[in-house]
Amino acid sequence: MAESTPASTSSPSSSPAASPSSSSTVRVVIAEDEAIIRLDLKETLEAEGYDVVGDTGRGDEAVRLVRELKPDVAILDIKMPGLDGIETAREISQERGAAVVILTAFSQRDLIEKARDAGVLAYLIKPFQSSELVPAVEIALARHREYQAISDQVDQLEDRLEVRKIVDRAKGKIMDENSMTESQAFDYIQKAAMAERKSMRVIAQELLDGRTIS
């Protein structure tokens, strides 16, 4: 394991944002204990128009950076000193600090499930390709916005995670049955909940139980 390096900050990028759904530059914090990989991530993200506002080799330092710098996305290695990626993700998710992408050389199902339960929204498997990085960040951002909508209804982390699982299953079902995109499926659930004055959990469960879209 490489020695951790102090956090650093960079000036805002002047290039356009990589996110097609945002008019402002997406801010990113990187936590990766291998300096070469950390530099590769930073250079790739900045070339794509993201603003890397801080980077570190330690999980506990990543939590501090997210609190102080308030980025849109945190990219975390799963193996780090201080706190590992799972616990770092849990800390960030509890505080609703940023969309979390996990970076790992391991793809075991139990590890992925632990990461999901800690609030991780997208994954990158080492060695990653540059072409995989932007989609992972954008998926995490989109899911983070959905999660924020769920969080507005539910306060406790465990309850939020349970609602997210039910909503994700309902999204998948209506995507398959109605040729919807993931965003369209979530919008349907959210708008139905608002129109019928029900929680998104209730609407999602109704869809799983056989409710059809008119």
C-alpha angles and dihedrals in degrees: 000000000000122000112263119249129215118267116263135192131215133205118258115278117248093208121096120274117271092219111092090203098054132068094201129067114270111240119219137191118199125204112185125139095210106082095206093054091044091054091046091052092048095048093046094049094047091049087055092053101262122134112232100204097176143002135189143166096227132076096216089050089051090057090052093048092051091050093049103036099034097212124186093232136027118199110200133188111224094226114054139137118252095028127002120238095262094054092041090053090049092052092048094045093049088057092042086233105150146334106279126220116184122213115203144157088213126079102178113146095233091054092049090050091051090050092049091050089051090058101265110156103187139014139217121194118212127272087043127187121232088237090061096052101070095047090050092051093046093048090051092050093050093047091046090058089051091048090051089055089051091046090056087065101038127043106188118081095224091050091048090052092049092049090048091054092051093046091048091053091048091048091053092049097051092041089058095043099041105030091244128155118240090256093050091049092052092046089054092053093045095047093045090052091051095044094048095036091237130128120262087242091060093047091047092050091049089054091049089049093055108279109155129215112244 
